[in-house]
Amino acid sequence: MEHKCDVHGIDVDSETRCMHYHSSQDIIAIKFRCCGEYYCCYECHETLANHPAQCWRHSEFNEKAVLCGVCGHELTINEYLSSNSRCPNCGAPFNPGCASHYHLYFDTENNCNMQVTHPRLRRS
């Protein structure tokens, strides 16, 4: 599908999968707060962006920052976090395992100023 948003990543397919995450349910892209650009995943951002990643602050959760790779619908962070791993527009299933990476993208526990646990990621 042709999306209205550009999605950056390594070996990106038409539903926003990349070389790092490519199961049938890996169909979202995340807009990074630091640059306002969509990337398939944090690893693609780390490899391709020339700056450290920043997570979205809780006060910004009404920003559209998640893209469904199936239908192209942009979700706010609140919509995504409460979606039960399904696109509210087309019903496509999102990978529920992505929840283990929320702390890399979203300030879900006031962790925006903490060091990311992934050894290659940096935050500012």
Backbone as CSV, one residue per row, in Angstrom:
resi,resn,N_x,N_y,N_z,CA_x,CA_y,CA_z,C_x,C_y,C_z
1,MET,0.842,-1.184,0.000,0.000,0.000,0.000,0.881,1.238,0.000
2,GLU,0.474,2.237,-0.719,1.153,3.532,-0.721,0.619,4.340,0.457
3,HIS,1.503,4.742,1.362,1.094,5.489,2.544,1.288,6.977,2.319
4,LYS,0.451,7.776,2.982,0.602,9.230,2.871,1.814,9.719,3.652
5,CYS,2.366,8.870,4.512,3.549,9.212,5.300,4.726,8.378,4.798
6,ASP,5.888,9.000,4.717,7.091,8.242,4.396,7.490,7.437,5.628
7,VAL,7.886,6.195,5.408,8.342,5.333,6.499,9.784,4.939,6.198
8,HIS,10.659,5.245,7.133,12.077,4.947,6.988,12.394,3.624,7.669
9,GLY,13.306,2.891,7.090,13.723,1.630,7.674,14.621,0.875,6.707
10,ILE,15.023,-0.287,7.138,15.885,-1.140,6.332,15.035,-2.266,5.754
11,ASP,15.009,-2.369,4.438,14.196,-3.367,3.730,12.713,-3.237,4.080
12,VAL,12.182,-2.032,3.991,10.785,-1.758,4.327,9.874,-2.344,3.257
13,ASP,8.834,-3.073,3.704,7.859,-3.581,2.739,6.634,-2.668,2.705
14,SER,5.637,-3.043,1.947,4.465,-2.186,1.732,3.582,-2.044,2.970
15,GLU,3.809,-2.882,3.997,3.021,-2.787,5.229,3.894,-2.406,6.430
16,THR,5.002,-1.759,6.177,5.936,-1.168,7.149,6.765,-2.174,7.941
17,ARG,6.865,-3.407,7.458,7.777,-4.355,8.098,9.203,-4.012,7.672
18,CYS,10.158,-4.443,8.499,11.554,-4.165,8.176,12.385,-5.423,8.402
19,MET,13.690,-5.307,8.223,14.560,-6.472,8.399,14.574,-6.961,9.852
20,HIS,14.255,-6.075,10.800,14.297,-6.453,12.212,12.999,-7.117,12.684
21,TYR,11.870,-6.594,12.210,10.552,-7.077,12.637,9.718,-7.298,11.383
22,HIS,9.439,-8.562,11.076,8.792,-8.854,9.798,7.767,-9.977,9.870
23,SER,7.154,-10.171,11.046,6.071,-11.158,11.129,4.811,-10.562,10.494
24,SER,3.805,-11.373,10.327,2.562,-10.898,9.715,1.913,-9.792,10.538
25,GLN,2.214,-9.709,11.838,1.604,-8.695,12.700,2.500,-7.471,12.929
26,ASP,3.683,-7.454,12.371,4.581,-6.307,12.519,4.244,-5.259,11.467
27,ILE,3.123,-4.581,11.695,2.570,-3.703,10.666,2.368,-2.272,11.146
28,ILE,3.124,-1.842,12.133,3.030,-0.440,12.525,4.380,0.235,12.340
29,ALA,4.319,1.524,12.141,5.508,2.364,12.149,5.285,3.410,13.234
30,ILE,6.371,3.845,13.833,6.315,4.819,14.915,6.935,6.128,14.452
31,LYS,6.227,7.232,14.707,6.812,8.549,14.464,7.671,8.884,15.682
32,PHE,8.932,9.162,15.449,9.833,9.466,16.556,9.713,10.938,16.950
33,ARG,9.622,11.171,18.236,9.463,12.520,18.775,10.636,13.416,18.398
34,CYS,11.812,12.858,18.371,13.032,13.634,18.137,13.091,14.250,16.747
35,CYS,12.500,13.617,15.755,12.634,14.096,14.383,11.313,14.221,13.635
36,GLY,10.234,13.698,14.215,8.944,13.775,13.541,8.833,12.880,12.321
37,GLU,9.718,11.902,12.217,9.737,10.979,11.076,9.284,9.597,11.512
38,TYR,8.583,8.913,10.609,8.166,7.536,10.874,9.310,6.571,10.555
39,TYR,9.528,5.639,11.465,10.483,4.545,11.277,9.773,3.243,11.594
40,CYS,10.232,2.167,10.972,9.654,0.847,11.228,9.856,0.419,12.676
41,CYS,11.029,0.723,13.226,11.340,0.282,14.588,12.489,1.104,15.141
42,TYR,12.774,0.911,16.410,13.857,1.645,17.062,15.221,1.277,16.491
43,GLU,15.379,0.034,16.031,16.666,-0.363,15.462,16.914,0.332,14.121
44,CYS,15.860,0.469,13.321,16.004,1.202,12.059,16.340,2.667,12.342
45,HIS,15.681,3.261,13.335,15.982,4.650,13.683,17.432,4.785,14.115
46,GLU,17.879,3.882,14.951,19.260,3.959,15.435,20.263,3.850,14.287
47,THR,19.968,2.999,13.331,20.885,2.786,12.212,20.866,3.938,11.220
48,LEU,19.692,4.502,10.958,19.550,5.462,9.869,19.532,6.932,10.294
49,ALA,19.076,7.218,11.490,18.999,8.616,11.933,20.367,9.065,12.445
50,ASN,20.610,10.335,12.367,21.900,10.853,12.823,21.773,11.558,14.176
51,HIS,20.861,11.073,15.002,20.625,11.684,16.306,20.059,10.636,17.259
52,PRO,20.127,10.884,18.555,19.568,9.949,19.538,18.041,9.975,19.516
53,ALA,17.449,8.854,19.859,15.994,8.739,19.938,15.483,9.424,21.200
54,GLN,14.266,9.948,21.117,13.568,10.500,22.272,12.191,9.873,22.334
55,CYS,11.710,9.614,23.531,10.365,9.054,23.657,9.336,10.170,23.818
56,TRP,8.108,9.836,23.476,6.994,10.771,23.607,6.629,10.902,25.076
57,ARG,6.470,12.110,25.548,6.068,12.371,26.935,4.568,12.118,27.084
58,HIS,4.182,11.763,28.279,2.780,11.441,28.539,1.857,12.590,28.132
59,SER,2.289,13.810,28.311,1.474,14.975,27.939,1.279,15.099,26.423
60,GLU,1.998,14.305,25.647,1.913,14.353,24.182,1.180,13.143,23.588
61,PHE,0.521,12.363,24.417,-0.102,11.129,23.944,-1.310,11.347,23.035
62,ASN,-1.739,12.586,22.831,-2.809,12.851,21.859,-2.251,13.163,20.473
63,GLU,-0.932,13.093,20.328,-0.281,13.284,19.028,-0.434,12.018,18.179
64,LYS,-0.637,12.208,16.890,-0.660,11.073,15.971,0.775,10.628,15.750
65,ALA,1.096,9.423,16.187,2.484,8.966,16.135,2.618,7.485,15.805
66,VAL,1.522,6.829,15.425,1.566,5.410,15.072,0.815,5.239,13.756
67,LEU,1.438,4.535,12.824,0.859,4.340,11.499,0.543,2.866,11.291
68,CYS,-0.701,2.565,10.923,-1.065,1.199,10.550,-0.540,0.938,9.145
69,GLY,0.281,-0.083,9.005,0.864,-0.411,7.717,-0.114,-1.037,6.738
70,VAL,-1.258,-1.500,7.223,-2.245,-2.116,6.332,-3.108,-1.055,5.653
71,CYS,-3.693,-0.147,6.453,-4.632,0.819,5.874,-4.094,2.248,5.828
72,GLY,-2.968,2.526,6.489,-2.398,3.865,6.474,-2.996,4.819,7.486
73,HIS,-3.855,4.306,8.366,-4.486,5.152,9.389,-3.450,5.568,10.426
74,GLU,-3.446,6.859,10.776,-2.571,7.355,11.841,-3.346,7.377,13.148
75,LEU,-2.750,6.752,14.156,-3.362,6.690,15.480,-2.625,7.630,16.420
76,THR,-3.372,8.197,17.366,-2.688,8.897,18.439,-2.038,7.833,19.324
77,ILE,-1.128,8.258,20.154,-0.487,7.313,21.062,-1.526,6.708,21.995
78,ASN,-2.442,7.527,22.507,-3.507,6.995,23.369,-4.341,5.951,22.643
79,GLU,-4.698,6.214,21.392,-5.478,5.234,20.616,-4.707,3.936,20.466
80,TYR,-3.427,4.044,20.164,-2.610,2.850,19.987,-2.492,2.057,21.284
81,LEU,-2.215,2.740,22.386,-2.034,2.038,23.655,-3.317,1.378,24.146
82,SER,-4.461,1.885,23.713,-5.741,1.295,24.135,-6.397,0.475,23.027
83,SER,-5.650,0.122,21.988,-6.224,-0.538,20.807,-6.404,-2.045,20.950
84,ASN,-5.928,-2.630,22.028,-5.963,-4.091,22.171,-5.289,-4.775,20.983
85,SER,-4.217,-4.167,20.503,-3.396,-4.711,19.422,-4.172,-4.932,18.127
86,ARG,-5.064,-3.995,17.816,-5.813,-4.015,16.551,-5.984,-2.596,16.052
87,CYS,-5.898,-2.429,14.753,-6.138,-1.120,14.172,-7.611,-0.757,14.354
88,PRO,-7.912,0.392,14.932,-9.312,0.776,15.109,-10.005,1.132,13.798
89,ASN,-9.226,1.332,12.739,-9.797,1.692,11.444,-10.119,0.467,10.592
90,CYS,-9.156,-0.462,10.456,-9.362,-1.609,9.563,-9.420,-2.953,10.290
91,GLY,-9.087,-2.974,11.574,-9.148,-4.217,12.343,-7.937,-5.118,12.215
92,ALA,-6.927,-4.696,11.465,-5.725,-5.523,11.298,-5.051,-5.733,12.655
93,PRO,-4.573,-6.962,12.912,-3.924,-7.236,14.206,-2.496,-6.712,14.254
94,PHE,-2.193,-5.993,15.346,-0.836,-5.540,15.612,-0.140,-6.572,16.489
95,ASN,1.161,-6.601,16.447,1.934,-7.540,17.250,1.838,-7.155,18.730
96,PRO,1.199,-7.998,19.560,1.096,-7.666,20.989,2.449,-7.652,21.690
97,GLY,3.454,-8.288,21.100,4.791,-8.287,21.668,5.443,-6.913,21.638
98,CYS,4.911,-6.006,20.822,5.460,-4.649,20.776,5.348,-3.945,22.128
99,ALA,4.452,-4.408,22.969,4.292,-3.797,24.294,5.590,-3.836,25.088
100,SER,6.426,-4.816,24.835,7.696,-4.892,25.571,8.673,-3.796,25.150
101,HIS,8.352,-3.065,24.084,9.203,-1.972,23.615,8.590,-0.593,23.855
102,TYR,7.441,-0.525,24.490,6.784,0.768,24.698,7.712,1.777,25.344
103,HIS,8.534,1.328,26.296,9.420,2.254,27.011,10.448,2.912,26.089
104,LEU,10.668,2.349,24.916,11.596,2.946,23.960,10.961,4.084,23.159
105,TYR,9.628,4.100,23.125,8.904,5.073,22.324,8.071,6.045,23.150
106,PHE,7.493,5.545,24.241,6.493,6.300,24.993,6.846,6.354,26.479
107,ASP,6.609,7.504,27.082,6.822,7.679,28.517,5.631,7.069,29.255
108,THR,5.663,5.763,29.406,4.544,5.070,30.050,4.692,5.011,31.562
109,GLU,5.883,5.279,32.066,6.112,5.244,33.517,7.052,6.361,33.933
110,ASN,6.856,7.545,33.352,7.726,8.690,33.643,9.189,8.340,33.466
111,ASN,9.508,7.665,32.364,10.870,7.193,32.139,11.603,7.955,31.035
112,CYS,11.078,9.079,30.590,11.692,9.782,29.455,13.116,10.247,29.726
113,ASN,13.459,10.532,30.930,14.802,11.016,31.213,15.733,9.918,31.686
114,MET,15.259,8.702,31.710,16.088,7.583,32.139,16.845,7.019,30.947
115,GLN,17.951,6.379,31.199,18.724,5.730,30.145,17.943,4.526,29.627
116,VAL,17.870,4.379,28.327,17.198,3.237,27.719,18.008,1.981,28.008
117,THR,17.315,0.875,28.256,18.005,-0.360,28.601,18.705,-0.999,27.416
118,HIS,18.249,-0.711,26.204,18.902,-1.284,25.030,20.293,-0.668,24.929
119,PRO,21.354,-1.466,24.886,22.707,-0.931,24.969,23.110,0.004,23.843
120,ARG,22.486,-0.104,22.674,22.890,0.739,21.558,22.083,2.034,21.470
121,LEU,21.003,2.120,22.235,20.164,3.321,22.135,20.631,4.385,23.104
122,ARG,20.447,5.637,22.667,20.793,6.765,23.501,19.576,7.674,23.561
123,ARG,19.398,8.362,24.653,18.312,9.337,24.769,18.870,10.679,25.150
124,SER,18.152,11.705,24.768,18.536,13.041,25.225,17.353,13.685,25.898
